Amino acid sequence: MPLSEFEIIQQIFKQQKVDRNDVLSGIGDDAAITSIPEGHELVLAMDTMIAGVHFPENMKPKDIGYRSLAVNLSDLAAMGAEPAWVTLALTIPQSNETWLRAFASGFLTLATQYNVQLIGGDLSRGDLSITIQAHGFLPANKKLLRSGAQPGDLIYVTGTLGDAAAGLISWQQPEQSFAYLKQRLTRPTPRVEVGIALREFATSAIDVSDGLIADLGHILDASKVGAKLEIANLSLSLAICEKFDLDQAREMALSGGDDYELCFTVPSRKEEQINKLANLCQIARIGTIEAEPGLRCLLPDGTHYEPARSGYQHF
Amino acid sequence: MPLSEFEIIQQIFKQQKVDRNDVLSGIGDDAAITSIPEGHELVLAMDTMIAGVHFPENMKPKDIGYRSLAVNLSDLAAMGAEPAWVTLALTIPQSNETWLRAFASGFLTLATQYNVQLIGGDLSRGDLSITIQAHGFLPANKKLLRSGAQPGDLIYVTGTLGDAAAGLISWQQPEQSFAYLKQRLTRPTPRVEVGIALREFATSAIDVSDGLIADLGHILDASKVGAKLEIANLSLSLAICEKFDLDQAREMALSGGDDYELCFTVPSRKEEQINKLANLCQIARIGTIEAEPGLRCLLPDGTHYEPARSGYQHF
């Protein structure tokens, strides 16, 4: 007999190790009740993941659970916020206990790692879809938005780009040598610690979900500036270089989405602050903000490069 | 040409009259930033509505927008919270401007009425589904949960019950005489003002979404008590009595969901406080909390009554 909604919540999703002091009433009432630490603001990010649209239908439930939370924590990271609690609206075709336990295990593993408590949500019947709202804290007046980039600021990006797009293209490849790229798609690392450090000195930030060109474009639009991007400075993974030729890898690094790395800008006088982040992850300086609107991509020989496509179109 | 995601957000959902001081950064970044008034706690409710599951596929988009928000504000009401902001995860089969404008109009009409600001969300492509998270404030230590009912407390319910279930059964009836019942399904009234008043003296509350028997059952389970329900005291609308025989109307009032009225308990010594709510809406005293577990439904002649079904089963 399939588990009822009540049993799913009690036996699967309430089995979480995190028990935060600021959660005054969690799962099980009409709504949750929480408190915010004094002197802090609340940051709220919401993302929906639909099977067959945002991830391959046959992705493992454990990975779906992990990834759904990761992309939301990534949004908090891009704001410089420290994650606190999440709510989960889970729509599933039927009550399948094995699937649900695997999904919850991936989800709760990542939640526990960041001391994030699941405080509520909704469970519905329908095509597989996951909407998560993540909540985090930011000390007052430490906002890290898309709109603060200034001409002369340096542009950085964490990690390597293009891997998730390469993982998606290789999704049906059975060889073990594609495992790293596929894992970059299924288990993105939310750059939470980097985001928290950045709020002290970065002028803008965004997470790379639609592709670098598109997401850096959002910073440029919001900040009313332009940029020069030095393509040679992009970091590529060994795996993508082994499996794809350089032109393909470059396209995926520029226009492929789903890496959930952070792209951010820093005033040039604060450049040395970046060194302090070196212990958290690899960070590449990829360009400069300019007053002239538009994005100019430069190849190492100084010639302009026009990317083939410019990011994921939702409609 | 269909509107892009950016255009939908800018041209339709950002056209809202509400502009709250506690929203520090709203729609348009990786996440929203807000502040909570001092001495207050945050209440968070999340609900998903799926076409064909939670509402008829052919419900008007304006009504879908209104109802989706109403059911979330109803959850806040059941906690005694004052609504503040919402996020919206909207999944639509295609970018249809007419549909989107109608949906947003219903949604924003209700939002404006309660000074609720839309601060973010996500827009995806897929079968029609709406997940909303509503946020409200509660003064510290004014929690109104399901778990506070005590033996001897009186049980009340706002408004009339069964109308939404009757509206659903009559959904395909073209006659104007069914309009009231259908409107109770499409445009439920969140009992926000009643909820805010109740937090001062009620011991428990819930909103009636799955049916009175089921939802009162949640209060009894959470409070570890039982209850006697006097069926003759239930309020029925004139419309339901005109269109259905009394047995059917009684069943719908007891087991039909979607009315979004509040069911709550009050210590008998505070009974007179209920009179102060009379200007807000009709309130009926329908029973008494008892120490003995279980729910006993009594007919006017004192005989026991067994409802035919006990609420909506999600799985």
Chai-1 contact restraints between the chains, C-beta under 6 A:
chainA,res_idxA,chainB,res_idxB,connection_type,confidence,min_distance_angstrom,max_distance_angstrom,comment,restraint_id
A,P2,B,F315,contact,1.0,0.0,6.0,A-B,restraint_1
A,S4,B,F315,contact,1.0,0.0,6.0,A-B,restraint_2
A,E5,B,H314,contact,1.0,0.0,6.0,A-B,restraint_3
A,E5,B,F315,contact,1.0,0.0,6.0,A-B,restraint_4
A,D29,B,L145,contact,1.0,0.0,6.0,A-B,restraint_5
A,D29,B,R146,contact,1.0,0.0,6.0,A-B,restraint_6
A,D30,B,D75,contact,1.0,0.0,6.0,A-B,restraint_7
A,D30,B,A78,contact,1.0,0.0,6.0,A-B,restraint_8
A,D30,B,M79,contact,1.0,0.0,6.0,A-B,restraint_9
A,A31,B,V43,contact,1.0,0.0,6.0,A-B,restraint_10
A,A31,B,L44,contact,1.0,0.0,6.0,A-B,restraint_11
A,A31,B,A45,contact,1.0,0.0,6.0,A-B,restraint_12
A,A31,B,D75,contact,1.0,0.0,6.0,A-B,restraint_13
A,A31,B,M79,contact,1.0,0.0,6.0,A-B,restraint_14
A,A32,B,L44,contact,1.0,0.0,6.0,A-B,restraint_15
A,I33,B,E41,contact,1.0,0.0,6.0,A-B,restraint_16
A,I33,B,V43,contact,1.0,0.0,6.0,A-B,restraint_17
A,T34,B,L42,contact,1.0,0.0,6.0,A-B,restraint_18
A,S35,B,E41,contact,1.0,0.0,6.0,A-B,restraint_19
A,I36,B,I36,contact,1.0,0.0,6.0,A-B,restraint_20
A,E41,B,I33,contact,1.0,0.0,6.0,A-B,restraint_21
A,E41,B,S35,contact,1.0,0.0,6.0,A-B,restraint_22
A,L42,B,T34,contact,1.0,0.0,6.0,A-B,restraint_23
A,V43,B,A31,contact,1.0,0.0,6.0,A-B,restraint_24
A,V43,B,I33,contact,1.0,0.0,6.0,A-B,restraint_25
A,L44,B,A31,contact,1.0,0.0,6.0,A-B,restraint_26
A,L44,B,A32,contact,1.0,0.0,6.0,A-B,restraint_27
A,A45,B,A31,contact,1.0,0.0,6.0,A-B,restraint_28
A,M46,B,T87,contact,1.0,0.0,6.0,A-B,restraint_29
A,M46,B,A89,contact,1.0,0.0,6.0,A-B,restraint_30
A,M46,B,G120,contact,1.0,0.0,6.0,A-B,restraint_31
A,M46,B,G121,contact,1.0,0.0,6.0,A-B,restraint_32
A,M46,B,D122,contact,1.0,0.0,6.0,A-B,restraint_33
A,D47,B,D122,contact,1.0,0.0,6.0,A-B,restraint_34
A,T48,B,A89,contact,1.0,0.0,6.0,A-B,restraint_35
A,T48,B,D122,contact,1.0,0.0,6.0,A-B,restraint_36
A,T48,B,S124,contact,1.0,0.0,6.0,A-B,restraint_37
A,I50,B,S124,contact,1.0,0.0,6.0,A-B,restraint_38
A,I50,B,G126,contact,1.0,0.0,6.0,A-B,restraint_39
A,V53,B,R125,contact,1.0,0.0,6.0,A-B,restraint_40
A,V53,B,G126,contact,1.0,0.0,6.0,A-B,restraint_41
A,D75,B,D30,contact,1.0,0.0,6.0,A-B,restraint_42
A,D75,B,A31,contact,1.0,0.0,6.0,A-B,restraint_43
A,A78,B,D30,contact,1.0,0.0,6.0,A-B,restraint_44
A,M79,B,D30,contact,1.0,0.0,6.0,A-B,restraint_45
A,M79,B,A31,contact,1.0,0.0,6.0,A-B,restraint_46
A,T87,B,M46,contact,1.0,0.0,6.0,A-B,restraint_47
A,A89,B,M46,contact,1.0,0.0,6.0,A-B,restraint_48
A,A89,B,T48,contact,1.0,0.0,6.0,A-B,restraint_49
A,A89,B,T131,contact,1.0,0.0,6.0,A-B,restraint_50
A,S95,B,F315,contact,1.0,0.0,6.0,A-B,restraint_51
A,G120,B,M46,contact,1.0,0.0,6.0,A-B,restraint_52
A,G121,B,M46,contact,1.0,0.0,6.0,A-B,restraint_53
A,D122,B,M46,contact,1.0,0.0,6.0,A-B,restraint_54
A,D122,B,D47,contact,1.0,0.0,6.0,A-B,restraint_55
A,D122,B,T48,contact,1.0,0.0,6.0,A-B,restraint_56
A,S124,B,T48,contact,1.0,0.0,6.0,A-B,restraint_57
A,S124,B,I50,contact,1.0,0.0,6.0,A-B,restraint_58
A,R125,B,V53,contact,1.0,0.0,6.0,A-B,restraint_59
A,G126,B,I50,contact,1.0,0.0,6.0,A-B,restraint_60
A,G126,B,V53,contact,1.0,0.0,6.0,A-B,restraint_61
A,D127,B,D127,contact,1.0,0.0,6.0,A-B,restraint_62
A,T131,B,A89,contact,1.0,0.0,6.0,A-B,restraint_63
A,T131,B,T131,contact,1.0,0.0,6.0,A-B,restraint_64
A,Q133,B,Q133,contact,1.0,0.0,6.0,A-B,restraint_65
A,L145,B,D29,contact,1.0,0.0,6.0,A-B,restraint_66
A,R146,B,D29,contact,1.0,0.0,6.0,A-B,restraint_67
A,H314,B,E5,contact,1.0,0.0,6.0,A-B,restraint_68
A,F315,B,P2,contact,1.0,0.0,6.0,A-B,restraint_69
A,F315,B,S4,contact,1.0,0.0,6.0,A-B,restraint_70
A,F315,B,E5,contact,1.0,0.0,6.0,A-B,restraint_71
A,F315,B,S95,contact,1.0,0.0,6.0,A-B,restraint_72
